[in-house]
Amino acid sequence: MPPATPTRRDAVDTQAVALLVGCCVLWGLNQVAVKLALPEVPPLAQVALRSAGALLLLMVFARWRGIALWSGATAWAGLLAGLLFAVEFACIYSGLQYTSASRMTVFLYTSPFMVALGMRWLHPEERLQRRQWVGLFIAFAGVALAFWEAFHAPAVGPRQWWGDALGVAAAALWAATTLVIRSSSLSSAPAEQTLAYQLLVSALLMGLATTLWEGGPGLSLGALSPVSWGSLLFQAVVICFASYLTWFWLLARYPAARLATFTLLTPVAGLAFGVLLLNEPLTPSLLVGLLAVVSGMLLVNRR
């Protein structure tokens, strides 16, 4: 049976708040899960495995719901979004080899500001107000301060700057993916279809990449520790499949601008999990960068 058309709501109710808080906490925990598996599973292999696992679950879910995952009308836009998605996560997972999970989360969540700038370029009629420009400036100033620390007083390692740079690159790719989806035929496609393209291209491209550069065939899944297996299952089932579908479900029913404000919780959760679970250093520059990103997002999204 085809899914019914979702009913739009004008306000974010208690159910939406509970789901949003849960998603943000899980997204903040994701970087920690990646780092826990890195000693046994290389970064590109993690991206490929989690995408493949989530795609299989999505195909079963779509068949049960009667949702078509592939369409000629959205193929080119879907493949482009999938390519950007794959490279984005290659940057995130590779960057976590050199920087901390808490730092990666802060840099990654500069993406909403890049989306705001990109929408201003694609749609000049959507002018940013003065307070939104102030919010963008505050956020990027805080990120610049945190990035400066990577060169002058690295708290993680001598190549921390490279991991931080990959985090900024991932944010730009995430923003580009969002702009492609919003400015193409994918904007009216089912959310499951959009996610399917991203997972398919990511699984294939990163599978090839890990074979060429990480010795993929030599990776023995049976020899992995319970921690690594738990990390991979968490990434595939909880993050890629369940949380992403929940987010798309919310976007189809609630105002996007009001939902975006709640994503402020993700960098806060990511920093907290990194410090508490991985004993990562909490430096003044990183804390100022986090506060700047949160303050900037409040100004940009404030009604």
KEBAZA-18704 format. One record per atom (N, C-alpha, C): y, z, x; residue in three letters. Coordinates in steps of 0.02 Angstrom, whole numbers, plus 50000, padded with zeros to 5 digits. Each point is the difference from the previous one (the first is absolute). Last residue first. Layout:
BEGIN
YZXALA/...
***
This chain:
BEGIN
516695072650675ARG/500294996349944ARG/500745002049993ARG/498414999850229ARG/500335004349950ARG/500354995849947ARG/498804992350204ASN/499664999749935ASN/500345004249946ASN/500854998550227VAL/499864993049980VAL/499724999749930VAL/500415021250101LEU/500624996549986LEU/499884992949975LEU/498155013050067LEU/500315003049941LEU/500644996349981LEU/498914994050199MET/499644997549941MET/500285002949936MET/500885007850205GLY/500184993049988GLY/499664997249939GLY/499435021750073SER/500674999949972SER/500224992849983SER/497915002850108VAL/499985002849933VAL/500694999749967VAL/499864993450225VAL/499644995249957VAL/499995002549928VAL/500915014550161ALA/500434994249990ALA/499674994949954ALA/498775018950068LEU/500535002049953LEU/500464994149984LEU/498354996650165LEU/499705000849935LEU/500525001749947LEU/500714999050224GLY/499834993449975GLY/499705000349931GLY/500405020250113VAL/500634996949977VAL/499874993149972VAL/498175010650096LEU/500195003549938LEU/500664997249973LEU/499244992050207LEU/499574997549946LEU/500195003349934LEU/501115007450193SER/500194993149984SER/499594997249943SER/499505021950086PRO/500624999749961PRO/500204992949981PRO/497395004950034THR/500605000250042THR/500624999849956THR/497295005749989LEU/500554998949953LEU/500655000950039LEU/497284993550072PRO/500635003450011PRO/500534998249948PRO/497295001049952GLU/500504995650029GLU/500675003650008GLU/497645006449915ASN/500415003750048ASN/500504995550036ASN/498444995049813LEU/499904997050066LEU/500395003550055LEU/500055007249768LEU/499304998250011LEU/499864997250069LEU/502245007449927LEU/499525005249983LEU/499284998350019LEU/501844984550037VAL/500135006250037VAL/499445005149988VAL/499924979649882GLY/499934998750072GLY/500095006350041GLY/500365000849766PHE/499294999450016PHE/499894998850075PHE/502235000649920ALA/499695006549993ALA/499264999850019ALA/501244979749994LEU/500225004350056LEU/499645006749997LEU/499614985449822GLY/499724997350062GLY/500185004350060GLY/500965004949788ALA/499295001950003ALA/499684997750065ALA/502204993449962VAL/499985007250008VAL/499285002450006VAL/500394977249956PRO/500145001850069PRO/500015007550012PRO/499594993449773THR/499494997650047THR/500175001550073THR/501405004549802LEU/499525005250017LEU/499524997750055LEU/501644985749897LEU/500305004550050LEU/499505005250024LEU/499644984749818THR/499684998450064THR/500325003850057THR/500815001049773PHE/499465004650015PHE/499654998450066PHE/501734986149908THR/500275006250025THR/499455004850021THR/499514979349892ALA/500134999450071ALA/500265006450030ALA/499644997249763LEU/499395001350037LEU/500145000150075LEU/501734994049857ARG/499875007249996ARG/499365001950036ARG/500614977249988ALA/500505003650038ALA/499875007549999ALA/498644985249869ALA/499854999850071ALA/500495004150041ALA/499215004749741PRO/500554996850037PRO/499885000450075PRO/497824999949844TYR/500585004350009TYR/500544996450040TYR/497834990149944ARG/500165004049941ARG/500645004150005ARG/498904985650171ALA/499974995949939ALA/500255003849939ALA/499805010550214LEU/500544995050002LEU/500024995849937LEU/498235015750031LEU/500645003349986LEU/500584995049997LEU/497884992250064TRP/499985002049930TRP/500655003349980TRP/499694994750225PHE/500144994049961PHE/499995001549925PHE/499415017650144TRP/500704998250010TRP/500184993849959TRP/497755006650003THR/500405004849962THR/500744998350005THR/498514987650129LEU/499954998149930LEU/500415004749956LEU/499875005350228TYR/500394993949991TYR/499974997649927TYR/498715018950064SER/500715001549999SER/500434993849989SER/497574997650009ALA/500235004449946ALA/500765001049999ALA/499014985450173PHE/499794998449933PHE/500345004449947PHE/500485002850235CYS/500054992849986CYS/499834998349927CYS/499835023550070ILE/500664997050014ILE/500034992849974ILE/497965012349971VAL/500555004049972VAL/500674996550009VAL/497994989350082VAL/499915001949930VAL/500625003349971VAL/499984992750233ALA/499794994649956ALA/500015001949926ALA/500555016250171GLN/500464994450003GLN/499834994649949GLN/498535018450024PHE/500645002249971PHE/500504994249998PHE/497954996550108LEU/499915000349928LEU/500655002149965LEU/499995000050235LEU/499944993249975LEU/499924999949924LEU/500045021250110SER/500644996650005SER/499984993049970SER/498005012350015GLY/500435002749949GLY/500694996750000GLY/498494994350171TRP/499774997349936TRP/500455002649943TRP/500405008850212SER/500204992949997SER/499794996949934SER/499325022150040VAL/500734999849995VAL/500244992749993VAL/497695004650039PRO/500215001249930PRO/500754999749992PRO/499034985750201SER/499975007049981SER/500205000849927SER/498834977350106LEU/500645003449990LEU/499895007249978LEU/498344982150043ALA/500115005050051ALA/500655003949991ALA/499264981649858GLY/499525005449994GLY/500115005650050GLY/501274979750003LEU/500215004549946LEU/499535005949993LEU/500624984450213SER/499425002349963SER/500235005049947SER/501104979050157LEU/500155006149965LEU/499405001949956LEU/500254979650132GLY/499715005650036GLY/500115006749966GLY/500904978849920PRO/499275000249992PRO/499675005950035PRO/502424996750025GLY/499765002149934GLY/499255000249993GLY/501804997950189GLY/499285000250005GLY/499675002349936GLY/502394995850045GLU/499765006950002GLU/499245000450005GLU/501344979149988TRP/500355004550047TRP/499725007050005TRP/499084981349861LEU/500274996850059LEU/500265005150052LEU/499175007249788THR/499464996650035THR/500244997150066THR/501565009649852THR/499605005350034THR/499414997050038THR/501364985449873ALA/500385002850056ALA/499605005350037ALA/499124990249801LEU/500004995250055LEU/500345003050061LEU/500075012949808GLY/499314999450022GLY/499934995250058GLY/502075002049893MET/499885005650046MET/499275000350022MET/500604983349845LEU/500404999150061LEU/499875005650050LEU/498925000849785LEU/499784994250039LEU/500374999650067LEU/500615017249847ALA/499315001050022ALA/499774994250045ALA/502164998649901SER/499975005350050SER/499295000950027SER/500364985049822VAL/500274997350062VAL/499965005250056VAL/499325007449786LEU/499574994650024LEU/500244997350067LEU/501305016549886LEU/499385002850028LEU/499564994550029LEU/501984993549889GLN/500165003850060GLN/499375002850034GLN/499804988749792TYR/500204995450053TYR/500125003750065TYR/499585013049810ALA/499404996550022ALA/500164995150057ALA/501745011849885LEU/499665004250048LEU/499394996450029LEU/501194989149829THR/500425000750060THR/499655004050054THR/498954998649792GLN/499984993550034GLN/500415000350064GLN/500035018649855GLU/499354999550033GLU/499944993450040GLU/501895003849862ALA/500035003950063ALA/499354999550038ALA/500764979949838PRO/499725006849995PRO/500025003550068PRO/501874981549966ALA/499265000250003ALA/499755007149990ALA/502324991850019SER/499745000249931SER/499245000149998SER/501204999450207SER/500395004949962SER/499755000649928SER/499204983950166LEU/499655006549997LEU/500365005149958LEU/500864978050057SER/499585000249940SER/499615006549994SER/502175002450146SER/499524994549994SER/499615000749935SER/501605016050103SER/500364993649996SER/499544994049991SER/499295023450026ARG/500525000249949ARG/500344993349990ARG/498315002850168ILE/499715001449935ILE/500524999649945ILE/500724997850224VAL/499594994249980VAL/499725001049930VAL/501165018050095LEU/500464994649981LEU/499624993749979LEU/498765018450084THR/500315001749936THR/500454994449975THR/499084997950216THR/499484999349949THR/500295001349930THR/501405004050184ALA/499914992849989ALA/499464998749947ALA/500345022350068ALA/500574997649962ALA/499934992549984ALA/498415009350141TRP/499915002749933TRP/500564997649955TRP/500194994950226LEU/499484995949968LEU/499855002449929LEU/501515012650131ALA/500294993549985ALA/499504995449965ALA/499245020950076ALA/500475000949944ALA/500314993449980ALA/498645000350191ALA/499595000649939ALA/500455000949939ALA/501035000050210ALA/499774993349984ALA/499585000149936ALA/500685020650086VAL/500584996449973VAL/499804992949979VAL/498365012650110GLY/500145003049934GLY/500594996649966GLY/499464994150221LEU/499524997149954LEU/500085002949929LEU/501305009350171ALA/500234993149987ALA/499524996549951ALA/499425021550079ASP/500565000449953ASP/500244993049981ASP/498345001450164GLY/499735001949935GLY/500545000549947GLY/500684996150219TRP/499644994249975TRP/499695001449932TRP/501095017550119TRP/500504995149976TRP/499654993949970TRP/498735016850111GLN/500195001949931GLN/500494994949971GLN/498825002050222ARG/500074993849961ARG/500145001649926ARG/499705017650163PRO/500474995450031PRO/500104993549961PRO/499325022349863GLY/499744996750060GLY/500494994950026GLY/500435017749830VAL/499304998249990VAL/499694997050062VAL/502335006649973ALA/499615006149987ALA/499264998549993ALA/502324988550130PRO/499414999049958PRO/499585006349994PRO/502494993550072ALA/499625006350001ALA/499384999349956ALA/501444981050049HIS/500305005150043HIS/499625006650003HIS/499344980349865PHE/500164997550067PHE/500215005750047PHE/499495004149770ALA/499404997150029ALA/500124997550071ALA/501785008549861GLU/499605005350031GLU/499394997150035GLU/501384986049869TRP/500315001550065TRP/499595005250037TRP/499464995149777PHE/499754994950045PHE/500275001150071PHE/500775013949826ALA/499295001450014ALA/499714995050049ALA/502214996449929LEU/499965006150039LEU/499285001750018LEU/500384981949855ALA/500224998350068ALA/499975006150046ALA/499585003149772VAL/499444996650032VAL/500174998250071VAL/501715009249868GLY/499495004950014GLY/499394997150035GLY/501714985649929ALA/500255004150055ALA/499485005350018ALA/499584986349815PHE/499884996450062PHE/500285003950060PHE/500345009349783ALA/499284999350015ALA/499884996650067ALA/502225001749919ILE/499745006650018ILE/499274999550020ILE/501044980549918PHE/500265001850066PHE/499715006750023PHE/499504992549781LEU/499674995850050LEU/500215002050070LEU/501105010549822GLY/499325002250005GLY/499614996150052GLY/502174993149948VAL/500035006350038VAL/499295002750009VAL/500234981249865TRP/500124998250070TRP/500035006250044TRP/499875003649772GLN/499364997350024GLN/500054997750072GLN/501925007749886ARG/499575005650018ARG/499324997650024ARG/501564983749924ARG/500225003250062ARG/499545005750020ARG/498884980849856GLN/500615004049992GLN/500155003650066GLN/498694975849965LEU/499915007150014LEU/500675003649993LEU/499174976849868ARG/500415003050053ARG/499855007450009ARG/498944977749890GLU/499815007050001GLU/500365003550057GLU/500224976749969GLU/500315003249942GLU/499835007549997GLU/499074984950166PRO/500685002450015PRO/500335003549941PRO/497474995450077HIS/500355000049935HIS/500705002950011HIS/498614997050187LEU/499674995449955LEU/500364999349934LEU/500815015550162TRP/500044993350029TRP/499694994849952TRP/499915022949943ARG/500724998050002ARG/500074993050027ARG/497895009850004MET/500184998049932MET/500734998049995MET/499235008550206GLY/499704993549986GLY/500174997549930GLY/500665021850066LEU/500394994950036LEU/499734993049985LEU/498815018049910ALA/500664999849970ALA/500444994750033ALA/497895004350093VAL/499934996449937VAL/500694999449966VAL/499885012950192MET/499954992950018MET/499914995749937MET/499965023249975PHE/500684997850017PHE/500014992650019PHE/497925010649953PRO/500414999149939PRO/500714997750015PRO/498505005050188SER/499894993749964SER/500424999349937SER/499725018850159THR/500644996450000THR/499944993549961THR/498155015250044TYR/500375000649938TYR/500744998250006TYR/498474999850187LEU/499744995449950LEU/500425000249936LEU/500445015250180PHE/500234993250014PHE/499784995149945PHE/499235022349983VAL/500734999849994VAL/500264992950011VAL/497705004050034THR/500175000349929THR/500764999649989THR/499135001050222MET/499854993649968MET/500215000049927MET/500165020250123ARG/500524995350018ARG/499894993249966ARG/498355016549969SER/500625002049968SER/500574995250016SER/497904997350105ALA/499964998149929ALA/500645001849964ALA/500154994850264SER/499695004949956SER/500004997549928SER/499834983350219THR/500485004849972THR/499645004649951THR/498804983250120TYR/500525001850048TYR/500515005049974TYR/498124990149877GLN/499695001650064GLN/500515002850049GLN/500584991749783LEU/499775007049999LEU/499615001950063LEU/500774977549956GLY/500545004450021GLY/499785007350003GLY/498544983349914SER/500074999550072SER/500525004850026SER/499724998949769TYR/499415002950030TYR/500024999550076TYR/501794990349875ILE/499955007249987ILE/499425003050039ILE/500284976550007CYS/500535003550038CYS/499945007549991CYS/498564986649875ALA/499814999550070ALA/500525003650044ALA/500454997849773PHE/499545005550015PHE/499714999650070PHE/501504982949931GLU/500335006549993GLU/499525005750019GLU/499194978049987VAL/500345001350063VAL/500365006749998VAL/498904992949803ALA/499525001050054ALA/500355001850065ALA/501334994449812PHE/499665006449989PHE/499535001550058PHE/501034978949991LEU/500495005150018LEU/499695007049995LEU/498674982049928LEU/500114999650072LEU/500495005450023LEU/499624997849769GLY/499425002850034GLY/500084999850076GLY/501644989849864ALA/500035007349994ALA/499425003350036ALA/499954976849991LEU/500555002250043LEU/500075007649997LEU/498424990049859LEU/499784999650069LEU/500555002350048LEU/500524998949769GLY/499515005350014GLY/499764999950072GLY/501424982849922ALA/500375006350005ALA/499535005850017ALA/499014979349960TRP/500394999850062TRP/500405006450010TRP/498654998149799ALA/499614999850062ALA/500445000350063ALA/500395000249747THR/500265005250045THR/499694999750070THR/499434984649821ALA/500725000649993ALA/500305005150049ALA/497624996149976GLY/500334994950039GLY/500755000649998GLY/498305021049976SER/500344995049959SER/500344994950045SER/498265024249984TRP/500224994250038TRP/500304994849952TRP/499105021349925LEU/500315001850064LEU/500284994050038LEU/499505007749728ALA/499904994750050ALA/500375001750065ALA/498955016849803ILE/500614997750032ILE/499834994850053ILE/498635015549845GLY/500134993249980GLY/500634997050028GLY/498875022250034ARG/500594999749958ARG/500164992949976ARG/498145004350144TRP/499915004649944TRP/500584999549951TRP/500144988050201ARG/499484997149957ARG/499895004349939ARG/501455008150165ALA/500304994349964ALA/499504996749953ALA/499245017750141PHE/500475002549950PHE/500294994349958PHE/498634994550184VAL/499605003249947VAL/500455002349944VAL/501084991650188MET/499654994649965MET/499565002749944MET/501105015450143LEU/500484996649955LEU/499664994449961LEU/498765011350166LEU/500135004449943LEU/500464996749950LEU/499634988650200LEU/499385000249961LEU/500095004449938LEU/501774999450154LEU/499954993749964LEU/499374999949957LEU/500375018350147ALA/500435000349941ALA/499954993749958ALA/498835000650205GLY/499725004849953GLY/500415000449936GLY/500814986450176ALA/499384997249971ALA/499705004749948ALA/501875007550122SER/500194994649954SER/499394997049966SER/499705016550167ARG/500285003049940ARG/500194994649949ARG/499164993050209LEU/499495003549962LEU/500285003049936LEU/501474988950154ALA/499524995349971ALA/499505003649955ALA/501565013050123VAL/500344996049949VAL/499514995449964VAL/499195012250183GLN/500135004449943GLN/500344996249943GLN/499654988950204ALA/499375000849964ALA/500095004549939ALA/501804997450148LEU/499914994049960LEU/499355000249960LEU/500485018550150PRO/500484999349944PRO/499894993949956PRO/497905012050126PRO/500634997050022PRO/500464998449940PRO/498115019550017VAL/500104993649966VAL/500684997250020VAL/499265020750094GLU/499364996549990GLU/500084993049970GLU/501885015150048PRO/499565000750059PRO/499354996049994PRO/501625000749813LEU/500154995650057LEU/499545000950061LEU/500135012749780ALA/499464995250012ALA/500114995750062ALA/501605016549927LEU/499375003550009LEU/499434995250016LEU/502174991749946LYS/499975002750068LYS/499345003750012LYS/500424991649782VAL/499944994550049VAL/499915002850070VAL/500485015149827ALA/499314997549995ALA/499884994550051ALA/502195008149978VAL/499585005050033VAL/499274997650000VAL/501564987449881GLN/500094999050072GLN/499575005050040GLN/500035001849760ASN/499644994150025ASN/500064999150075ASN/501115016649854LEU/499405002150035LEU/499644994150033LEU/501934996849864GLY/500205003750059GLY/499405002150042GLY/499624989549795TRP/500284995250047TRP/500235003450064TRP/499235013649822LEU/499454996250030LEU/500264995050051LEU/501595012149877VAL/499635004650045VAL/499444996250034VAL/501184988449837CYS/500425001050059CYS/499665004750050CYS/498954996049789CYS/500004994050042CYS/500395001250065CYS/500025017249837GLY/499344999350030GLY/499974994050047GLY/501955003249875VAL/499955005250052VAL/499324999450035VAL/500324985949816LEU/500434998250056LEU/499955005050057LEU/498885004549795LEU/499684994550037LEU/500404998050061LEU/500925016349858ALA/499395002650031ALA/499664994650041ALA/501874993849872VAL/500205004250056VAL/499395002650037VAL/499664987749802ALA/500224995750054ALA/500195004150062ALA/499435011649803GLN/499424996550026GLN/500194995850060GLN/501735010749879THR/499615004750041THR/499394996650031THR/501964983149941ASP/499755006049967ASP/499575004250047ASP/502114981450011VAL/499405002050037VAL/499755006649971VAL/501424980349861ALA/500055006050041ALA/499345001450034ALA/500284981449853ASP/500675000350030ASP/500095005950047ASP/497754984049933ARG/500335006449984ARG/500675000350037ARG/498024980249910ARG/500525002250046ARG/500315006549976ARG/497464989249965THR/500605002149964THR/500505002850050THR/497984980650042PRO/500225007050007PRO/500645001449963PRO/498034982249933THR/500655000050033THR/500265007150004THR/497344996249998ALA/500584999649955ALA/500655000050040ALA/497614990250095PRO/500405006049993PRO/500594999049955PRO/497674986349969PRO/500604999950040PRO/500405006349990PRO/497294998449977MET/500605000049958MET/500625000050044MET/
***
